[in-house]
Amino acid sequence: MAVAKGAYLNHISRESTDVTRLANFYKQIFGFEEIKCPDFGFKVIWLNLPNAFTFHLIERTPTTKLPEGPYSATSPVIDPSHLQRGHHICFTVSNFDSFVQALKDKGIESFQKSVPGRPIRQVFFFDPDGNGLEVQSLEE
């Protein structure tokens, strides 16, 4: 039996050396809306995807030793085809074909595949900081 009762996704956070660039990407690609954010003493942008969750983009500490993504790629190069086995956030969209075309129009490299035995198509790609993203079609 689960300890937590009534749990749901509240927010996801990502660090970035350029939170403004990252926020603009998520606004343009997924339609996130910027919402009011407290002053933490460092740059933070909160984004909201209506009826879904909030995204907290947090300025990376300048002295951090960790490089920016893709931490979980199965290859040392940024290759979207490796994301299906790595850390990523997945969204579902109702306009899969036009979404994939918009990625192409923006010059965003991606990798497409289908879920075996199910009518779901997937596209994998990276945000500007190298964080893995997946977008799925709705089940048909």
N, C-alpha and C positions, 0 to 999 in steps of 0.2 A: 504494500500500500504506500502511495506517495505521501511524503511529509507535507509538501506544499499543496494547498487547496486553492482552487480558483486561479491558478497561475496562467499568465499570458505574456506575450512578448511586449516589453515596455520600450526598450530602445536598444540600438546597436551603436557602438562607438568605433571610430577609426582615428588614429593619429595621422597627421600630415605636416609636412614642412610648409605647405601652402593650402590652408583650409578654404580660402576664398576660391581658388582654382577648383578644388575638389567639390565644394558646394555648387558651383556653377555647372559642373559636369552632371551631378545628380539632379539638379533642377531641369537641365536641358534634356537629359536622356529619359528620366523617369517621372518628371513632373512634381518633384518634391517642392514644398513651400517652406520658405524661411520663417521661423517663429521666434518669439521673444526668448532671449537667453540671459541668465544672470551674468554678472561680471565676476569672473573667476580670477582675474588678475593676469590672464593670458588669453590668447585668441581662441574662442570657441564659437562655432556656428551650429545652431540647432535647426534641423530640417524635419518637416513632418510630411508623411505620405498619408493623406486622408484615409481614414478607416483601416489603417494598417499599423504603422509604428513610427517612432521618431528616430532620427539618426543624429548622433552627436559627433561632430567633426572637431577634433581637439588638436591644437598646435603641438607638434612634437617638440619635446625638450631639446634644445639645440645641442646639448652635450651627449645625447644618447648615442650609443655605439651600434645600435641595431640599424641595418639598412632598411630602406623602404621596400615592400613586397617584391616579387611574389614568393613568399616564404615556403609555400607548400607545393610549388610546381615540382613535378617529377624530373625536371630538367633544369639546369642552371640558366637556361635562356627563357625569355618571356615568350611562351607558346601557349595560346588558348586551348590547344588540343590536350594539354596535360591537366587542365583544371577539373575535369570530371572526377579525378581522384584526389584533388587538393581542396584546401579551405576556400570556400566561396559563399556568397550570399545569393540566394535564388529568388527571383520574382516571377510571377505568372502574368502574362498579358493576353488580351483578347484580340490584338492586332499583330500577331506574330510576324507575318510576311512583311508588312509595312515597317514594323520595328526593325527587322533585320536589314531591310533596304536603307532605313535611316542610319544605321550603324555604318553601312558601306558608304553612304553619301558623306558621312562625317570622317571617313578614312580610318575607322576603328577596325583593327584586325580582329577577326572572330573565327570560331570553329563551330560547325553545326553537326548535330547527330539526332537520332531518334531513340526513344526509350524502347528497348526490345520488348515485343509483345504488347505494347500499349500505343495508342495513337497520339503520343506526345512528342513534339519536336523541341529541341534544345539548341540554344546558342550560348557559347562561352566567350568571354572577353575580359579585358582588364580596365579598371578605372585609371586615371592619370597617375596614381601612386603605385600601380601594380597590384591592387587588391583584386582578387578573382570575383567575377560576376557570372551568373547563369540566368538566362531568361527562358522560361518554358511557355509553350502554347497551352491553351486550355484543352482539356480532353475533349475529343470530338466524338 
